[in-house]
Amino acid sequence: MSYEIREVSGAAIVALTGDVDLQTSPAVRQKLLESLEKHKRIVVDLSGVHYIDSSGVASLVEAFQVSRKKGASFSLASVSTAAMRVLSLARLDKVFTIHASVETALASQG
Amino acid sequence: MPKAVSTLSSTSAPREGGGNTTQDHLRLIAEMTREFTASHDYKTIAQTSLERITKYMSAEAASLFLVGDTGDTLACSACYGPVDITGLRISAKSGIVGRAVQTRQGTMVRDVRDDADFGAGVDAKTGFQTRSLLVAPLSIGHDCLGAIEIINRIGGDGLFNQDDLVLLETLARAAALAINNFRLTAKIVQQEREQHELELAAEIQRDLLPRPSSRDFPIHGINIPARSVSGDFFDIMPLPDGRIWFNVGDVSGKGMNAALLMAKTSSLFRCLAKSAEHPGQLLNAINSELCETNSRGMFVTMVGGLFDPATGRLVLTNAGHEPPLHFDLRTERFNPIPADGPPLGIAHGIAGPDGYPVTEIDLAGGMLYVFTDGLTEATTFGGGMLGIDGARALIRDHAEESPDLRLKSISGAVKLPGQSLRDDLTLLVVEDMSMGRPAFMPPPRADLMITDGEILRIRVPARPDRLKLIRAAVEQAAKFCGAPEAWTFDMTMAVDEACQNIIRHAYGGRHDAGDIVVDFVRRNDVLEVDLMDFAEPVDPTKIKSRDLSEIRPGGLGVHLIKSVCDDARFMPPPPGIGNLFKLTKRLPTNIK
């Protein structure tokens, strides 16, 4: 698993790649929460996620909850088939704001 | 309260140096605590401790009360002072001592006449006059074992003070621990005695079983008890005319009751077989005898038979027992002999007017296997129940071995060394050697695997960094079954989540706490994945899917597993395994 954080017009784009599982999700959680400290807008790019488990999903939910408290914006973008399968099984696909791409995410938050 | 005849200071020593210091207190506490823990003689230690406390506090008398079995009364188990009230019973619900027990609070009464709870009944009986009291409960955790009371301060101002109460409470706590230890020790001694008796019973029971048969004898049996005594039995009894009686029985229930009924039934079989003409008649007679005396709803299932080695024919009666298997070597098939009569010991004449029916079988050079459900219901290392198919496969697998070795091999397949069985296991074989020893050439091994369809088994340390390997194994196993990508993804996720639960909950997230075994078995169009750990058994009722209307991190794994699997449940783990969690998912119909 690897992650890359870049900043585009004040928003943090967190791109996750690889497997987000029990081994790697603590790092993902930490990165997401750190980004929320610095930015009012977070877009998580899930295009490169081959696998995400319940602990990975939990990290996303936690970040989403923190963003609501802070009044920050938090969305998912370009969600891979694998990640989408888990999100829909968890019935969280209706909870998160999901965008087709990072660009549309930025535009809508713009 | 207790104690009689107020006499004087032979029972009480003046406070050393006119008043005990904190140092004196500590010394006393230390010494008495040491004595409590070192001694194994409750009576003596209780007696000498009371004497010491009484003298130390310059009091006249002391007594120790213990709560009785019902909790309503307190009995004096030791005392010190002018009157012996050992054995005296008082209420545990009223009085000053009762109050200390109920409230778990120590109490100091400077003048009993001012305390409404004081009952003068004991003084009236003994002639002793109680003036002042100190009472401390014998508390241990939430329980109260009783109380210690100290009576009548002598000398000085004749009054107990707060220091005395604190000291008594401290000593009472140590005493409570000591009493608890005495009781536990006594319980262990009792258990050991019972265990010893059980072992003696087991030895007697083993003697009731027939000695191992010689190699060329046609009937052989084996019995492995699950506990020290067994509810299973078998017997082999040759008659002077060359025919041989045999039986295999299983008493409902386990433990000592079952063992005693087993002993009785097996004696009845031996005794009544001498005059019976065929097994139907014999089992009928045993049933009547058992019904005469049997109670408590226990019953016996039994297969009884009479075999004629000269002809290879046998007559069989099955009273509610697991169907024996006739292994016909000509056809290489198993013919089960179903139960045609009810179990023994339930009711007179229960088998109908004709009694227990008989079946005649020509073994035709083959074998008859009779066993208890301890074999078919035994758990294999793979996790499943052996079942009748598993039993048949084992019988085939070991067909070439000598009878004794074969019985050991078959029973050994479900009993791992050092582990005990869930149920008693008994297995008996009758071989027709009228045409020479049965010869059997097993067909190629591939058809005979018990775990037909075993794909892959891996054992990995239960650590988050191994989950990737486990997922790779699921992907490969699914690929091996020809499963499509989406199916594979779901199964991979389910196994991954189940393994996470093992790491986080069964092993409590401890690093290197143990291993996970993942076993992939295909049964027709179903892929079964058994997940086994070596942790303490978990309580499956505490594991629930989360409520999806409530959005919060965590608790999601079980929901994901249940969403994608056809079945996911804890199974009885085989010996040596902590938990067995089985995932089942049907493969898509279009794959081969």
Interface residues (C-beta under 8 A of the other chain):
Chain A: D19 D21 L22 Q23 Y51 D53 S54 S55 V57 A58 S59 V61 E62 Q65 A82 R85 V86 L89 A90 R91 L92 V95
Chain B: P464 D465 L467 K468 R471 A486 F489 D490 T492 M493 D496 E497 Q500 I503 R504 L548 I551 R552 P553 G554 L556 G557 H559 L560 S563 V564
